[in-house]
């Protein structure tokens, strides 16, 4: 018989166990060394040599602008390695591109407008918020040969106003809050994309549209919201969502289909349009969904109770659920379809605590032009007083 182990006499040597703290995800890159720094504390024109410690920036430079200084770029075309802007940079005309594959550019406050252009293969990170937030009122993010990213950092803010703006062959990555109050954005090039990342928000406060090519993606924990404007906001690029798409005012209209793996929500009087809508998470609200809805997950009318209208057909798949809240004899959820209903899956009835419907009370919870199928399962039918809901299907 053998025993695993050993006993050893003598002195024990102490071997130190040392832990070193490192940033999550590995070491963070150091701020690149400046090769040309703006030295006029009053700010001013990029194009005056005496404003720089090494004369006018040239191709390949790492250009630095200190805090509290605003610099205006207004003419010409220049390729540099990266921008390190602790202050503010205004580009109202001319083209400035950053190309470093190693160092991200960082800009606290960017003002891009008129015929200005900022792009390149580099990642440009906007970090300012509130009074130091960035503005995009015109011009172009990107170039014909672009492959870079403009990233709004978490906690940062970007105001989209003014007139028509172009996003060309570039990714707009929104991790902070972008408030869109005026002027359409046109995506140019099939590789162009807008991402509302986790924790980010694109808040549309006017009747403006995202047009033309590429894609729009709302990631998990990201939010696309229309909170202002009583008219139409059109989304023409191919759209997918795993986050929240909500219409609080007016209409969000997707020109093509919408695959929604997050929350699709409409407030009373508001509308979301797409054809079709493929739901794999949650559709809710008291407004209108315009388009045919195929649901593999949950539909829950009301906020918290109310009528959710669908201008189109509804297909509830075997794994899906329709959730109906009943608060009183007159206050309960309704699902109103303008076309056909193909039913399967689960009906869940949630009755408010303390409310017991009188025997014989009828709740019309779903209307459609033609119905096929029935709910396979009914949850919440039995009430505490011994009565129960019985589902009736009209012909």
Helices and strands as residue ranges (DSSP letters): E 36-37, E 44-45, G 49-51, E 62-65, E 70-73, E 77-80, E 82-91, E 95-98, E 105-112, E 117-119, E 123-126, G 130-132, E 134-136, E 140-142, E 149-152, E 157-160, E 165-168, E 171-174, E 177-180, E 185-188, E 193-196, E 201-204, E 210-212, E 215-218, E 223-226, E 232-235, E 238-241, E 244-247, E 251-254, E 258-260, E 263-266, E 271-273, E 277-279, E 282-285, E 288-290, E 293-295, E 298-301, E 307-311, E 314-316, E 321-326, E 334-337, E 341-343, E 346-351, E 366-367, E 371-373, E 377-379
